[in-house]
Amino acid sequence: EPTPPPGSGRFNVATDALSTVLHESGHARTPFATLLVQHQTRARLPPALRMEVEAQVSGYATTSPAEMVAEVYAGYLRGERFSDRIMQAYHAYGGPPL
């Protein structure tokens, strides 16, 4: 069985083929303009949100808003549920409809 990333009590949700496909489809379903702006501005999660995302989603989800969206999308489609604050950030960062 895989181990959680250091400093996180949670697994990266993309630990199997289906989760990886769901994660990547989360990127594909996010509007390109949103991803481009996030990339060009090197957008980062605010520190307080980053801590909550690491605790509830995954360490990898803290690396950028785009990765947070993809990880939440994959986790949600696998049956995980997240706090209102994380879901608000998901939608604010352009997450696709769930």
NORCOR-V877035 format. One record per residue. RES is the residue in three letters. PSI is psi in whole degrees, 0 to 359 (none if undefined). Layout:
BEGIN
res=RES psi=PSI
res=RES psi=PSI
END
This chain:
BEGIN
res=GLU psi=136
res=PRO psi=159
res=THR psi=151
res=PRO psi=155
res=PRO psi=152
res=PRO psi=138
res=GLY psi=4
res=SER psi=138
res=GLY psi=4
res=ARG psi=154
res=PHE psi=152
res=ASN psi=130
res=VAL psi=341
res=ALA psi=65
res=THR psi=0
res=ASP psi=172
res=ALA psi=316
res=LEU psi=316
res=SER psi=322
res=THR psi=316
res=VAL psi=317
res=LEU psi=318
res=HIS psi=310
res=GLU psi=327
res=SER psi=332
res=GLY psi=319
res=HIS psi=314
res=ALA psi=328
res=ARG psi=353
res=THR psi=132
res=PRO psi=135
res=PHE psi=320
res=ALA psi=322
res=THR psi=313
res=LEU psi=321
res=LEU psi=314
res=VAL psi=316
res=GLN psi=319
res=HIS psi=313
res=GLN psi=326
res=THR psi=358
res=ARG psi=47
res=ALA psi=142
res=ARG psi=155
res=LEU psi=143
res=PRO psi=147
res=PRO psi=316
res=ALA psi=320
res=LEU psi=321
res=ARG psi=317
res=MET psi=318
res=GLU psi=320
res=VAL psi=318
res=GLU psi=320
res=ALA psi=324
res=GLN psi=331
res=VAL psi=282
res=SER psi=162
res=GLY psi=320
res=TYR psi=326
res=ALA psi=343
res=THR psi=353
res=THR psi=334
res=SER psi=160
res=PRO psi=323
res=ALA psi=319
res=GLU psi=326
res=MET psi=314
res=VAL psi=312
res=ALA psi=320
res=GLU psi=318
res=VAL psi=317
res=TYR psi=309
res=ALA psi=315
res=GLY psi=317
res=TYR psi=316
res=LEU psi=342
res=ARG psi=4
res=GLY psi=358
res=GLU psi=151
res=ARG psi=146
res=PHE psi=165
res=SER psi=160
res=ASP psi=320
res=ARG psi=317
res=ILE psi=319
res=MET psi=324
res=GLN psi=317
res=ALA psi=319
res=TYR psi=310
res=HIS psi=321
res=ALA psi=328
res=TYR psi=13
res=GLY psi=23
res=GLY psi=142
res=PRO psi=158
res=PRO psi=143
res=LEU psi=none
END
